[in-house]
Amino acid sequence: MGFKGFIEDAAKRNKSPIVLALDLTHKQREDLFKDSLKLIGSVSPLVCAIKINRQLVLPLGLHDSVKTLVDEVHRHDIPAIMDAKINDIGHTNEFIASEYFSAGFDAVTASPFVGYRDGLEPVFRLAKVQQRGVLLLVHMSHKGATEGYGQTVLDQKTGETRAQFEVFAERALQWGADGAIVGATFPETIARVRSILGENTPIFSPGVGVQGGSLSDAIAAGAKYAIVGRSIFESEDPARSADNLRRSVAGFD
């Protein structure tokens, strides 16, 4: 089973469109590894995937502690996503993806700004061979994202000016991405990307909660999955917070 099927099954089984962003840091937790393990254990039955960023990989080490965390995610029968934002030349990108896949990650995120040829092509090729996923950053969630993803650009194929994120949404289709990432803080952008992608390429929306994004607005606009971090793991009861979010989405209760 590939990544798309894996996360779809997990979402149906756990009745949840929530992806936990496990973005803990040493500033927040005394024992980063043990607290991460505890969070995975308590929240996994209430989410459809867990996303790990470099906040954990850099201090804990990829093939030691982080691999153990990924194994724990899989023990709960949900996928692990590495928020790598791969963004370099081809052979470097391939090496990065290979390392994360060998540590057990089921999908990686990647930036379309580097292009396909001699850019992300090796990542997509490797992911296809290993039945892993590639999620393309179509529009990020932070306030400054419009400076890059929202800028107006000249479409080389048509000669028309368009929003950068619209071009990236089309790239997600052309390159065969397993999902497109669009910030929940930009619901109108989600709706526009959904109109380009159709129904076969799911939208993942980060930025729910602390960054100001609305879960209900993101889902209504066309997101299939919502990526939530601090609103869950900074709460007094992360499992209850995850459950409340899960139950708030129509069709998942």
Order of alpha helices (4+ residues) and beta strands (2+ residues): alpha-beta-alpha-beta-alpha-alpha-beta-alpha-beta-alpha-beta-beta-beta-alpha-beta-alpha-beta-alpha-beta-alpha-alpha
